[in-house]
């Protein structure tokens, strides 16, 4: 009782003194997201709460923050608030085509899926030096953030050329110096495309030596393997070996099983990954959620025919003896590899020298020319198209069961293997418009292959951790405010192989560095994307 009396007396004295006790005004936010389902990037169910953003950072997170004044308040009740998605395998900056972030800086095909960061330089193919690309992007920012790997194939082409031969010791040292330069400039690691020339001309030991250079910088090795068909098991073993002996984390990129003879082999490839992890090798996977791939027509050509570059390949096509050998090898690849044992499974996506072929498969082209449809005639057609300048195509040769099996693996993250583009007369793979929405809408919500919170983890925190982005890929106080607000009941891909230029649905708001790039389902035109560098983390 004495304590209560003393408290009352003290209060009376303060009141009589004329002094006012003011409640501090809550700090103001630039943006307040109120009442959302918060997915923090972990593989966990969401909690209901608010997110406060100031400048480019999340400054408050959790319960009801509505007492805080905000320049922009969005009621996101019932919507998912997620970290912005990270595309760890992106062709956002291309060496060959003009569909990239410089032509389409608003990146609408990605923003409408919740993607806020793209990591380029995959498949052993990166611009050199990467500092030039960084400078160009800084001068012309995009709506998404950009980082890159440095490509083994690009480096080999620069130092060794396009010849199928071992590098000399002097050339190997030159390649080491290029990797060092790229890592010190900010590359996240070394990529390889060991199925593509000239990267395929380097042996395992060469790639290990370059991986050893990237390792001290905290880089990872990410590989389009030598083979994804008949030799896929040997290729997985090689990828694991390069990481193990190179002393750095290793990743099988866009992992798939190509060609009917090997369908089902994902059971074995994933067992190899698990065995390597068990013995201490840091192995991971990324994947795009489709049963077709897309790349150059030369993917159906044997390696020996690519030695020396395009002119040398054309010379072999024109030589009657070599042409017969080449034709036999192409027919074999149509039967057991990306051809899916049917010329109709190869669909022209982009043919620079003849746009009228875009969207037609090899069987359709043969029929239009009144040529009998056969694998042999398809091989002749392929040689003609490559000699005329080459084309990109979509290849239907992957089994749905393998896609699902790989997706379920806890070390698998999802990437597009696509780029930044908008509507044109080209017929690209729908992964450019639908990868992330397809994962969350089709595979998670509709098919239940993984839970939706797991799907979100596979495109946010998992890739962020893989390349050391400590302040992205998560909802946390202090993290960069790269955020997507989605209706998980509506998220879906609408792009198809027949109509690929269709934007995904279900994204309401997207923020990059605290700036709205999508607001109330409308592209804002803001381009706050920044360069991300591995050496910054």
Secondary structure, 3 states (H helix, E strand, C coil): CHHHHHHHHHHHHHHHCCCCCCCCCCCCEEEEEEEEEEECCCCCCCEEEEEEEECCEEEEEECCCCCCCEEEEEECCCCEEEECEEECCCCCCCCCCCCCCCCCCCCHHHHCCCEEEEEECCCCCCCCCHHHHHHHHHHCCCCCEEEECEEHHHHHHHHCCCCCCCCCHHHHHHHHHHHHHHHHHCCCEEEEECCCCCHHHCCHHHHHHHHHHHHCCCCEEEEECCCCCCCHHHHHHHHHHHHHHHCCCEEECCCCCECHHHCCCHHHHHHHHHHHHHCCCCEEEEECCCCEEEEEHHHHCCHHHHCCCHHHHHHHHHCHHHHHHHHHHHHHHHHHCCCCCCHHHEEEEECCCCHHHCCCEHHHHHHHCCCCCCHHHHHHHHHHHHHCCCCEEEEECECHHHHHHHHHCCCEEECCCCCCCCCCCCCCCCHHHHHHHHHHHHHHHHCCCCCHHHHHHHCCHHHHHHCCCCCCCCCCCCCECCEEEECCCCCECCCCCCCCCCCCECEEEEEECCEEEEECCEECCCCCCCECCHHHC
